[in-house]
Amino acid sequence: LGSDPIAYYQHNIKMTHDIWFDLIKEFEKPGQRYQMIRNVFATSWSPYYYAAMTVPKYVGGLYHNRYHVGDAKDKLPYEVVSAADQRRAFLRDNIFAADAFDLPSNLVNMLQEENMPDFEFSIYTRPTVDYPLHNTVLAVQQSALSRLYSPYVIGRLQNNMNRYKK
């Protein structure tokens, strides 16, 4: 991840957008199966899932240092994540914005499911044949929201007010 996980996840999400817009150009070739486009698209959501689980930790976050008394002058075991880093957590722009999941309009119509039977006979039990785009977006957003509205995070936000010198 490097020394800046927020920048790392921002970069990965930007790469995901690039994949979404290059997907048609790379895979829409005569004889190519639409299922390949769907598989690549489905796999490309990983950076969003990881970011939605990790980046919200900066909001109301604490750094825990393992100092002993006298180890470091003016350093205490807990340090609040800076307000600037909490704002950099990019959730508003990349996960909750109305245009956060904009896709090429014709891409969604190319996300065809595999129609060949497998060993689990999943083609006979799937609820729909189209890609569950809104369910995927909802899963990413719910992951971030469940972290942000955790009772621990809300309690820590309240406690962090007492951690600053007045």
N, C-alpha and C positions, 0 to 999 in steps of 0.2 A: 504494500500500500504506500510505502514511503512515509514521509513526515507529515503529509497533509491528506488524510483520508477524504475530506470533503472535496478537494480538487480531483482526487482519484475517481470518485463516483460521478462527479460532474463530467469528467472526460469520458467515462464509460457510457453515460447516458447520451452524450453527444455522438459517440460512435454508434450507439443503437439507432439513433435517428438517421445517421448516414446509411446504415444497413437497410433500414426500412425504405429509404428512397432509392437505393441502388439495387435492391432485391429484384425488381422487375427487369431492370436492364441486364442483370447477371444471369437470371434463371429463365426468363421468358424467351426460350429458343424453340424452334420447331422440333417436335419429338420429345421435348422435356416434359416431365410430369408436373402437374400443378401441386402434387403432394410434397414435392421437394421445396417449393416456395413456402408452403404451410409449415413444414418442419423447421426450416431456417427461421421463419418469422416467430414461431413458438419458442424456439431456443433463444432468440434475441431478447426476450423479456428478462433474462437473468439479471442483468445489471440493475433493472428497476426494482426487482425483488430484493436484491442485496442492499441497494441504496435505501429502500423503504424500511428495511430492518435496522440499518446501521446509522444513517445520518440523523434520525430523530434523537439519537442518544446525546447529541450535542445540545439539544434544547433542554435546559434545566440540568445540564450535565455537571459532573464533578471530576476533577483529576485527583487521584489518590496517590500521594507520595508516601513512601515508607521512611520518612525521616524520624530520627530520634531527637530528643531534646538536645539542643546545642549543635546538631549536625550542620545546619545551614542557617545563617543569620536571616532573620525575618521570614523564614519559610515554615509553613505549618503543613500538617498532613493532608488537608483538603484545600483545593483551589477550584473556584468556580470557573467553568468554561466562560471565556470572555463573551461579552454581549455581541461583539463583532463576529465571532465564530458561530454563535447561536443564530445570528441573522444570515450568515453564509450557508446555513443548512439547506438552502435552495428548495425546500419543500413546496413553497408557494408557487414557484415558477415551473418546477419540473414534475411535480406530482399532483398538485391541486389546481393548477391553472386550466382554464377552459381549452386552451390549445396545447396542453402538455403532451397529448397523445395524438396529434394530427398525423394522418397517414396519407399517402397518395390515394386518391379516391378509388382507383381501380384495383388497388392491392387487395382490399377486403373481399372483392369478388373473385379473387384468384386463390383464396385459401381453401382449397378443396381437400376434403377428408379422404383418406384411403378407403376404398370400398371393397377391398379384398378381405376375406375372413382371416382372422388370426386364431391362435390357439385358445384365446379367451372368448371368442365369438363376440368381440366388442362392437362390431358393426350392427348387431341385432339389439343391443341394449343402450346405445347412445341416444340421448334425448333429442339431438338436433344435428343436422349435417353441416350447418354453417359454423364458422369460427366464433367462439364465445368472447368476442372482443370486449364487450362491456363488463362481463364477469371477470375478465383478466385485469382490466383497469381497476375495477372495484376491489379485487384481491390486493393489488399493490397499494391502493389508497387505504384500505382497511388495516393493512399491516402497519403503515405509518401512523394512522389515527389511534390504533390500539396502544402503540408506544407513547404517543403524545398525551393521551388522556388516561394513562395509567395512574392509579392513585399514588404510586410512588413518585412519579415525575411531577405531578401536581403538588404533592407535599414537598418535594425537593425545591420546586420553584418558590414556594412560600418560605421554606427554610433558608434559601439562598439570599433572601432579603436581609437576613440577620448575619450573613457572613461578610457583608461589606461594612467598612468603617463609615460611620455617619459623621 
